[in-house]
Amino acid sequence: MHFNLFCFINNYNFNLINNLPKTTSIIFRNYKYPLSIDSIIKTKKLCKKLNYKLYLANNIKLALKLNLDGAYIPAFNSDFKINSYHLKKKFTLIGSAHNLKEIRTKELQNVNYLFLSPLFVSKKNKKGLGIYKFINLSKRTKKKIICLGGINKDNIKKINLIKPYGIAGISYFQN
């Protein structure tokens, strides 16, 4: 069972980043606090040293300015201004969607990969797509699909049934 892994972080966290599996990419997502560019730069230096890719959530302009690997566009961002940015060759856009309408929006935003969530029910999210709805939605796009939401050690084996490009999480990596 080999997946590309994506870990969400809110701040620079040496211990967490240093202990992640080697195939992990980091998504720096900080919606609660003022964005700390110093924290992003420290994270970027550590990711470069450990050969991880680093994506910045919901701020393509800053991700380009800091020369990061890409940007993550959350489901709530349906703005098409992102298509006006001149992206570098290896700059990757990752989008997030919860339903078919959001999938179509992310396709129009020209994302390279798509987080489809939430896959499973969790403490934070009482509604999960479930395996069958997830498969049905993922068949409606040609984008590479990454599972997100409610993934834990108990249900990780079920992910083999849907054969995603990768899995993503927050608490999965912290436990």
C-alpha positions as CSV (number, residue, x, y, z in Angstrom):
1,M,0.0,0.0,0.0
2,H,1.8,3.1,-1.3
3,F,0.3,6.5,-1.3
4,N,1.6,10.0,-1.8
5,L,1.1,11.6,1.6
6,F,0.0,15.2,2.3
7,C,0.2,16.6,5.8
8,F,-1.5,19.9,6.9
9,I,0.3,22.1,9.4
10,N,-0.6,25.4,10.9
11,N,2.8,26.6,12.1
12,Y,6.4,25.6,11.9
13,N,6.8,22.4,13.9
14,F,10.3,20.8,13.7
15,N,9.4,17.6,15.5
16,L,6.3,16.8,13.4
17,I,7.9,17.6,10.1
18,N,11.1,15.8,10.9
19,N,9.2,12.6,11.9
20,L,7.0,12.4,8.8
21,P,7.5,9.6,6.2
22,K,9.8,10.5,3.3
23,T,7.1,10.6,0.7
24,T,5.2,13.4,2.4
25,S,4.3,16.8,1.1
26,I,3.5,19.6,3.5
27,I,0.6,22.0,3.2
28,F,1.1,25.1,5.3
29,R,-2.4,26.2,6.2
30,N,-3.0,28.8,8.9
31,Y,-6.4,30.4,8.9
32,K,-6.6,31.1,12.7
33,Y,-3.7,33.4,13.2
34,P,-2.0,36.2,11.3
35,L,0.2,34.6,8.6
36,S,3.8,34.4,9.7
37,I,6.1,34.6,6.7
38,D,9.1,33.8,9.0
39,S,7.3,30.5,10.0
40,I,6.7,29.7,6.3
41,I,10.4,30.4,5.5
42,K,11.6,28.2,8.4
43,T,9.3,25.5,7.2
44,K,10.5,25.9,3.6
45,K,14.2,25.5,4.7
46,L,13.4,22.4,6.7
47,C,11.3,20.9,3.8
48,K,14.2,21.6,1.4
49,K,16.7,19.9,3.7
50,L,14.4,16.8,4.1
51,N,13.4,16.8,0.4
52,Y,9.6,17.5,1.1
53,K,7.4,19.6,-1.2
54,L,5.8,22.6,0.4
55,Y,2.5,24.1,-0.6
56,L,0.9,27.3,0.8
57,A,-2.9,27.3,1.4
58,N,-5.1,29.9,-0.2
59,N,-2.3,32.4,-1.2
60,I,-0.9,31.7,-4.7
61,K,0.8,35.1,-4.9
62,L,2.8,34.5,-1.7
63,A,3.6,30.9,-2.7
64,L,5.1,32.2,-6.0
65,K,7.0,35.0,-4.3
66,L,8.5,32.5,-1.8
67,N,9.3,30.1,-4.6
68,L,7.3,27.2,-3.0
69,D,6.4,24.0,-4.8
70,G,2.8,25.1,-5.2
71,A,-0.4,26.2,-3.6
72,Y,-3.5,24.6,-2.1
73,I,-6.9,26.1,-3.0
74,P,-9.6,25.2,-0.4
75,A,-13.1,24.3,-1.4
76,F,-14.5,27.7,-0.2
77,N,-12.2,29.6,-2.7
78,S,-14.2,29.7,-5.9
79,D,-12.3,32.7,-7.3
80,F,-11.1,32.5,-10.9
81,K,-8.5,35.2,-10.5
82,I,-6.0,32.5,-9.8
83,N,-6.0,31.7,-13.5
84,S,-4.5,35.1,-14.2
85,Y,-1.2,34.2,-12.4
86,H,1.8,33.3,-14.5
87,L,2.8,30.0,-12.9
88,K,6.2,28.5,-13.0
89,K,6.7,25.1,-14.8
90,K,6.9,23.0,-11.7
91,F,4.4,25.0,-9.7
92,T,1.5,22.7,-8.6
93,L,-2.0,23.6,-7.7
94,I,-4.0,21.4,-5.4
95,G,-7.7,22.0,-4.9
96,S,-10.3,20.7,-2.5
97,A,-13.9,19.7,-3.2
98,H,-16.8,18.1,-1.3
99,N,-19.3,17.7,-4.2
100,L,-19.6,17.7,-8.0
101,K,-20.2,21.4,-8.2
102,E,-16.9,22.1,-6.3
103,I,-15.1,19.5,-8.5
104,R,-16.1,21.4,-11.6
105,T,-15.0,24.7,-10.0
106,K,-11.6,23.3,-9.2
107,E,-11.3,21.9,-12.8
108,L,-12.0,25.4,-14.1
109,Q,-9.3,26.7,-11.7
110,N,-6.9,24.3,-13.4
111,V,-5.8,22.4,-10.3
112,N,-3.4,19.5,-10.9
113,Y,-4.6,17.4,-8.0
114,L,-7.9,17.2,-6.1
115,F,-8.6,16.5,-2.5
116,L,-12.0,14.9,-2.2
117,S,-13.4,15.1,1.3
118,P,-14.4,14.1,3.8
119,L,-14.0,10.4,3.1
120,F,-14.9,9.1,6.5
121,V,-16.9,10.4,9.5
122,S,-14.7,12.0,12.2
123,K,-15.0,13.8,15.4
124,K,-14.9,17.2,13.6
125,N,-17.1,16.1,10.6
126,K,-20.2,14.0,11.3
127,K,-20.9,13.5,7.5
128,G,-18.5,11.5,5.5
129,L,-18.8,10.7,1.8
130,G,-18.2,7.0,2.3
131,I,-16.5,4.7,-0.1
132,Y,-19.2,4.4,-2.7
133,K,-20.0,8.1,-3.0
134,F,-16.3,8.8,-3.0
135,I,-15.7,6.4,-5.9
136,N,-18.7,7.8,-7.8
137,L,-17.5,11.4,-7.5
138,S,-13.9,10.5,-8.3
139,K,-15.0,8.9,-11.6
140,R,-16.5,12.2,-12.7
141,T,-13.1,13.9,-13.1
142,K,-9.8,13.1,-14.8
143,K,-7.8,14.8,-12.0
144,K,-5.7,12.7,-9.7
145,I,-7.7,12.2,-6.5
146,I,-6.3,12.5,-2.9
147,C,-8.4,11.2,0.0
148,L,-9.0,13.6,2.9
149,G,-11.0,13.5,6.1
150,G,-11.5,11.0,8.9
151,I,-8.5,8.8,8.0
152,N,-7.1,6.9,10.9
153,K,-5.2,3.6,11.5
154,D,-8.5,1.7,11.8
155,N,-9.8,2.6,8.3
156,I,-6.6,3.1,6.3
157,K,-6.9,-0.4,4.8
158,K,-10.3,0.6,3.3
159,I,-8.5,3.2,1.2
160,N,-7.0,0.4,-0.9
161,L,-10.5,-0.2,-2.3
162,I,-10.6,3.3,-3.9
163,K,-7.0,3.4,-5.2
164,P,-6.4,7.1,-4.7
165,Y,-3.3,9.0,-5.8
166,G,-2.7,9.9,-2.2
167,I,-4.0,10.6,1.3
168,A,-4.0,13.7,3.3
169,G,-4.7,14.6,6.9
170,I,-4.0,16.6,10.0
171,S,-4.6,14.3,13.0
172,Y,-3.5,11.2,11.1
173,F,0.1,12.5,11.1
174,Q,0.0,13.9,14.6
175,N,-1.0,10.6,16.3
